[in-house]
Amino acid sequence: MPDRRLPTLDLKRNYARVREEIREAVDRVLESQHFILGPEVKKLEGEVAAYLGVPQAVGCASGTDALVLALMALGVGPGDEVVTTPFSFFATVSCITRLGARAVFADIDPDTYNIRVEQVREKLSPRTKAVIPVHLFGQMVPLEELAPELSERGIALVEDTAQAFGACRRVEGGILRAGSVGDMGCISFFPTKNLGAYGDGGMVTFLNEDLAKKVKSLRVHGSTETYFHDVVGLNSRLDEIQAAILRVRLRHLEEWNEDRRQAAARYALLFREAGLLGKVRLPAEAPGNTHIYHQYVTRCEARDELQAHLESKGISSRVYYPLCLHLQPCFRSLGYKEGDFPEAEQLSRDCLALPIFPELEAGEQEWLVSEVSEFYRNR
């Protein structure tokens, strides 16, 4: 058993930085005894909307529910197509299929790992109801290249911002924030996210007031007045305790994201100094992007063997994602096969996420890189 351990994420270190603020916020809710859709949720919705520069945000129970609610508000259903990436977390596609629509995939960019805009254009059809770009691992898709065309064609743009809250993109005319470009943005507050709750939570952001009203109704069983239901919705509400915690953590988000960026820059320097760039391909930050490194995903020669070596030394790493969505057994009915999306499939074979979190220490990164060097030197 290794004497030292390095996790991919250490939430305990992060909690220690805000312990008293969190306890004060939780106590405030307990004293109020208002637990569901109360003042903390309303304030958080306003603060998130202000942070992103959008008119409105609506809390819900999870990032998965945020995606489902967004598509329900658009009326997505049987006969519709939704274009998205084959390289993402399961919920990006399950939200489409559970409503009876068909997921249509577009391949990814091998450097940024994000969906390629030109591939999306090729997949659009008269049946396309929406496009779901995923801002993967912490950096944005260049949506300014796609949004005007989708708007002209009456196709909704629903951003999956689960991994990129706080990411932004510098374009001509200003700054675009993840979750502020599309008709709706879908946020996850899962505990591992850069802005994570201490349980499940999610939110939908809006440019359109009518869509916001629909989601507000859909999250409470399709009701606009207690015990009267216009449609069949979900039970998907963000609770007060999580909202209070998130309000504290939102105040620190910019600092923590900058800590992650500094850790990423340190990795780049260490790998370069160690002469490992021929063996380990580092994540690329696209021009104009501010990457917030929700994950630090490299591409490695002999990935599985390297991962086993690191684990034997006490260093954790993760594979995001080992099997592309178009090859998942539950999506066989979509008719895709191996080879359909070669860039995504190759990434699934060589990607490796290394530890990244705001409190990651330089000495820990130096240790990790030295173990990577040892692996390739002895191979």
C-alpha positions in Angstrom: 0.0 0.0 0.0 1.5 3.4 -1.0 2.5 5.7 1.8 1.2 8.8 -0.1 -2.0 9.3 -1.9 -3.1 11.9 -4.4 -6.8 11.9 -5.3 -8.1 13.3 -8.6 -10.2 15.7 -6.4 -10.1 16.6 -2.7 -13.3 18.2 -1.6 -12.2 18.1 2.1 -9.4 20.6 1.4 -11.9 22.9 -0.4 -14.4 22.7 2.4 -11.8 23.7 4.9 -11.5 27.1 3.1 -15.2 28.0 3.5 -16.2 25.9 6.5 -17.5 28.7 8.7 -19.3 30.4 5.8 -21.0 27.2 4.9 -22.1 26.4 8.4 -23.5 29.9 8.8 -25.5 29.5 5.6 -26.9 26.1 6.5 -27.8 27.3 10.0 -29.7 30.2 8.4 -31.9 27.8 6.5 -32.4 25.5 9.5 -33.5 28.5 11.5 -36.0 29.6 8.8 -37.4 26.0 8.4 -38.1 26.9 4.8 -36.6 24.0 2.7 -38.2 24.0 -0.8 -38.2 26.9 -3.3 -37.6 29.6 -0.7 -35.6 32.8 -0.5 -32.2 31.1 -0.9 -33.2 29.5 -4.2 -34.6 32.8 -5.5 -31.5 34.7 -4.5 -29.2 32.1 -6.1 -31.2 32.2 -9.3 -30.8 35.9 -9.4 -27.1 35.8 -8.6 -26.4 33.1 -11.3 -28.4 35.1 -13.8 -26.4 38.3 -13.0 -23.1 36.4 -13.1 -23.9 35.1 -16.6 -25.6 38.3 -17.8 -28.8 36.5 -18.7 -32.4 37.6 -17.9 -33.4 34.6 -15.8 -32.3 31.3 -14.2 -34.4 28.6 -12.7 -33.2 26.0 -10.2 -33.9 22.3 -10.4 -32.9 19.0 -8.8 -29.9 18.1 -11.0 -28.0 18.8 -14.2 -29.7 15.9 -15.8 -33.1 17.3 -15.0 -32.0 20.7 -16.3 -31.4 19.1 -19.7 -34.7 17.2 -19.6 -36.7 20.3 -18.5 -35.1 22.4 -21.3 -36.1 19.9 -24.0 -39.5 19.5 -22.5 -40.0 23.2 -22.6 -39.1 23.1 -26.4 -41.7 20.4 -27.0 -39.0 17.9 -28.1 -40.5 14.5 -28.8 -41.0 11.6 -31.2 -40.0 12.5 -34.8 -37.6 15.2 -33.7 -33.8 15.1 -33.9 -31.3 16.7 -31.6 -27.7 17.0 -32.7 -25.0 16.5 -30.0 -21.6 15.0 -29.3 -20.9 11.3 -28.9 -18.2 12.2 -26.3 -19.9 13.3 -23.1 -21.5 12.1 -19.9 -24.5 9.8 -20.4 -27.2 12.4 -19.5 -26.4 14.6 -22.6 -28.0 11.9 -24.7 -30.4 10.2 -22.3 -32.4 13.4 -22.0 -33.0 13.2 -25.8 -34.0 9.6 -26.0 -36.2 9.5 -22.9 -38.5 12.1 -24.6 -38.7 9.9 -27.7 -36.5 12.0 -29.9 -33.5 10.8 -31.9 -29.9 11.7 -31.0 -27.8 12.6 -34.0 -24.1 12.8 -33.4 -21.4 15.0 -34.8 -17.7 14.2 -34.2 -15.3 16.1 -32.0 -12.2 18.2 -32.4 -9.2 16.1 -31.4 -7.4 19.0 -29.6 -10.2 20.7 -27.6 -12.4 17.5 -27.4 -15.5 19.7 -28.1 -18.0 19.1 -30.8 -16.9 20.5 -34.2 -19.2 23.3 -35.5 -18.7 22.3 -39.1 -19.8 18.7 -38.3 -22.9 20.0 -36.6 -23.9 21.9 -39.7 -23.6 18.8 -41.8 -26.0 17.0 -39.4 -28.8 19.5 -39.5 -32.0 18.4 -41.2 -35.7 19.5 -41.4 -36.3 17.3 -38.4 -33.7 19.0 -36.2 -35.4 20.5 -33.2 -32.4 21.5 -31.2 -28.6 21.3 -30.9 -26.9 20.5 -27.6 -23.2 21.5 -27.6 -21.3 20.3 -24.5 -18.6 22.7 -23.2 -16.5 19.7 -22.3 -14.0 19.6 -19.4 -14.2 23.4 -18.8 -13.9 25.2 -22.2 -16.4 26.6 -24.6 -17.5 25.5 -28.0 -17.2 28.5 -30.4 -21.0 29.1 -30.4 -20.7 32.5 -32.1 -20.0 30.5 -35.3 -23.2 28.5 -35.0 -25.9 30.4 -33.1 -26.9 32.9 -35.9 -27.5 30.1 -38.4 -29.5 28.0 -35.9 -31.6 31.1 -35.0 -32.4 31.7 -38.7 -33.5 28.1 -39.2 -35.6 28.0 -36.0 -33.5 25.4 -34.3 -33.0 25.8 -30.6 -29.5 26.0 -29.0 -29.3 24.3 -25.6 -25.9 24.6 -24.0 -24.8 21.7 -21.7 -22.6 23.7 -19.3 -22.4 21.0 -16.7 -18.6 21.1 -16.8 -18.0 24.7 -17.6 -19.7 27.1 -15.2 -17.4 30.1 -15.2 -15.8 29.4 -18.5 -15.8 32.2 -21.1 -14.8 33.1 -24.6 -13.4 36.4 -25.9 -15.0 37.3 -29.3 -15.3 40.5 -31.3 -17.6 42.7 -29.4 -17.1 41.3 -25.9 -17.1 38.2 -23.7 -19.4 35.2 -24.0 -19.9 33.1 -20.9 -20.9 29.5 -21.0 -24.6 29.3 -20.5 -25.4 32.8 -21.9 -25.3 32.2 -25.6 -28.0 29.6 -26.4 -31.7 29.8 -25.9 -31.1 27.9 -22.7 -28.1 26.8 -20.7 -28.1 23.7 -18.4 -26.0 23.7 -15.3 -25.0 20.9 -13.0 -24.2 21.5 -9.3 -23.0 18.0 -8.7 -20.4 18.1 -5.8 -17.4 17.5 -8.1 -18.2 20.4 -10.4 -16.2 23.7 -10.1 -19.4 25.2 -8.6 -20.6 22.1 -6.7 -23.3 21.7 -4.1 -23.1 19.2 -1.2 -25.6 17.0 -2.9 -27.5 17.1 -6.2 -28.6 20.3 -7.9 -29.0 22.0 -11.2 -30.2 25.1 -13.0 -31.5 26.3 -16.4 -30.6 29.7 -17.7 -32.6 31.6 -20.3 -32.6 34.3 -22.9 -36.4 33.9 -23.4 -38.9 34.7 -20.7 -41.6 32.3 -22.1 -39.2 29.3 -21.9 -38.4 30.3 -18.3 -42.1 30.3 -17.4 -42.5 26.8 -18.9 -39.6 25.4 -16.9 -40.8 27.0 -13.7 -44.1 25.1 -14.2 -42.5 21.9 -15.4 -40.2 21.6 -12.3 -43.3 21.5 -10.1 -45.4 18.8 -11.9 -46.5 21.2 -14.6 -48.4 23.4 -12.2 -48.7 27.2 -12.2 -51.2 27.2 -9.3 -51.1 24.7 -6.5 -53.1 21.5 -7.3 -53.9 22.7 -10.9 -51.8 21.2 -13.6 -51.6 22.3 -17.3 -49.1 19.7 -18.3 -47.4 16.6 -16.8 -44.1 17.9 -15.5 -41.4 16.6 -13.1 -40.7 16.9 -9.4 -37.4 18.7 -9.8 -36.7 21.4 -7.3 -33.4 22.8 -5.9 -33.7 22.7 -2.1 -32.9 25.7 0.1 -29.9 24.2 1.9 -28.1 23.4 -1.4 -29.0 26.9 -2.7 -27.5 28.5 0.5 -24.3 26.5 0.1 -24.0 27.4 -3.6 -24.4 31.1 -2.8 -21.3 30.9 -0.6 -19.4 28.9 -3.1 -20.3 31.2 -6.0 -18.6 34.1 -4.2 -15.3 32.1 -4.4 -15.7 30.6 -7.8 -13.5 33.0 -9.8 -10.6 32.5 -7.3 -10.9 28.7 -7.4 -11.1 28.7 -11.2 -8.0 30.8 -11.4 -6.3 28.3 -9.0 -7.2 25.5 -11.4 -5.7 27.5 -14.3 -2.5 28.0 -12.4 -2.3 24.3 -11.7 -2.9 23.6 -15.4 -0.1 26.0 -16.4 2.2 24.3 -13.9 1.4 20.9 -15.4 2.3 22.2 -18.8 5.7 23.5 -17.6 6.5 20.3 -15.7 5.7 18.0 -18.6 7.6 20.2 -21.0 10.7 20.3 -18.8 10.5 16.6 -18.3 10.6 16.0 -22.1 7.3 14.1 -22.0 5.3 16.0 -24.7 6.1 13.2 -27.2 4.3 10.7 -24.8 1.7 12.9 -23.2 -0.5 15.2 -25.2 -1.7 18.1 -23.0 -5.2 19.6 -23.2 -5.3 22.5 -25.7 -7.0 25.9 -24.9 -8.6 27.2 -28.0 -7.8 30.8 -29.1 -10.1 33.2 -27.3 -11.1 30.7 -24.6 -10.7 30.9 -20.9 -10.5 27.2 -19.9 -11.5 26.5 -16.2 -10.1 22.9 -16.2 -13.0 21.1 -14.6 -10.9 18.1 -15.7 -7.3 18.1 -16.9 -7.6 15.5 -19.6 -4.4 14.4 -21.4 -3.9 11.9 -24.2 -1.3 9.3 -23.3 0.7 6.6 -25.0 0.0 3.2 -23.3 -2.8 4.9 -21.3 -4.0 1.8 -19.4 -0.5 0.8 -18.3 0.3 4.3 -17.3 -2.8 4.5 -15.2 -2.0 1.3 -13.5 1.5 2.5 -12.7 0.3 5.7 -11.2 -2.3 3.9 -9.1 0.5 1.6 -7.8 2.3 4.7 -6.6 -0.8 6.2 -4.9 -1.8 8.6 -7.6 -5.4 8.5 -8.8 -6.5 9.2 -12.4 -9.7 8.8 -14.3 -10.8 7.9 -17.8 -13.4 10.3 -19.2 -14.9 8.5 -21.1 -14.0 4.8 -21.8 -16.9 4.2 -24.2 -18.5 6.7 -26.6 -22.2 7.3 -26.3 -23.0 6.1 -29.8 -21.5 2.7 -28.8 -23.4 2.3 -25.5 -25.6 -0.8 -25.5 -28.7 1.2 -24.5 -28.4 3.3 -27.7 -28.0 0.4 -30.2 -31.4 1.3 -31.6 -29.9 4.5 -33.0 -28.0 2.4 -35.5 -24.5 3.7 -35.0 -21.4 1.5 -35.2 -17.7 1.6 -34.4 -15.8 3.8 -36.8 -18.7 6.3 -37.3 -17.0 8.9 -35.2 -13.2 8.2 -35.3 -12.0 11.2 -33.4 -14.3 10.6 -30.4 -13.5 6.8 -30.5 -9.7 7.4 -30.5 -10.0 9.9 -27.6 -11.8 7.2 -25.6 -8.8 4.9 -26.1 -6.1 7.3 -25.0 -7.6 10.0 -22.7 -6.5 10.2 -19.0 -7.6 12.8 -16.5 -5.0 13.8 -14.0 -5.7 15.3 -10.6 -6.9 18.9 -10.7 -8.5 21.0 -8.0 -7.9 24.5 -6.5 -5.8 23.2 -3.6 -3.5 21.0 -5.6 0.1 21.6 -4.5 3.1 22.1 -6.7 4.9 19.3 -4.9 2.1 16.9 -5.7 2.3 17.8 -9.4 6.0 17.4 -9.4 5.6 13.9 -7.9 3.1 12.9 -10.5 5.2 14.1 -13.4 8.2 12.3 -12.0 6.2 9.0 -11.8 5.1 9.5 -15.4 8.7 10.0 -16.4 9.7 6.8 -14.6 7.0 4.9 -16.4 8.0 5.9 -19.9 11.8 5.6 -19.0 11.4 2.0 -17.9 8.9 0.9 -20.6 
